[in-house]
């Protein structure tokens, strides 16, 4: 388990997220307000980002991020071993199911989305890489729980509150335990409106060296229920196709 980072270590990300939210150049006072940072602290963070070449000033008042972020992110993504191995297969799964496909892993007591390949349909499940989801109410989270050793899973269930995300969320530990057992027997986990109302997701485990990842297909509940059998088989086939080669990664 990793320890929580200090608030000061996250200030630069808060500043950058303010630009993402606003979608335009911002003044120092606007950044401080949107990022919820004291003005004096915000000034120091902005100046540090400017000196590193991450921000530039359009005028005496307004600044905006440079293409440094884009270029660095592109280089990092090009060398991501998981993206390089999984993206073609996950894209093919998205195309076959016409639903959103997600790759995620466990980070502490949450699911972290590593990759989201959205459906091309107008009504679809939307999310993005970097989003966090609960373990107990998300399909990938259930995969993380069902693949735990029995003793570790029992300890987790007894020591964590199962907060209600929607009226359909399973908040009883015994019910969730039974759901996880059923998931393990069929080889994939399901959520039906348990994390996002009217959204269904089907997820299966993908072993990547010592790490367990989860691959999910998510979409509108009514559409997913109609195609559950087909989508679950497409999902399992996709995971099996990635898995053997990934074990030695």
Buried (B, 14 or more C-beta within 10 A) or exposed (E): EEEEEEEEEBBBEBBBEBBEEEEEBBEBEBBBBBBEBEEEBBBEBBEBBBEEEBBBEEEEEBBEBBEBBEEEEEEEEEEEEBBEBBBEBBEBBBEBBBBBBBBBBBEEBBBBBBBBBBBEEEEBBEBEBEEEBBBBBBBBBBBBBBBBEEEEBEEBBEEEEBEEBBEBBBBEBEEBBEBBEEBBEEEBBBBBBBBBEEBBBBBBBBBBEEEBBBBBBBBBBEBBEEBBEEBBEBBBEBBEEBBEEBEEE
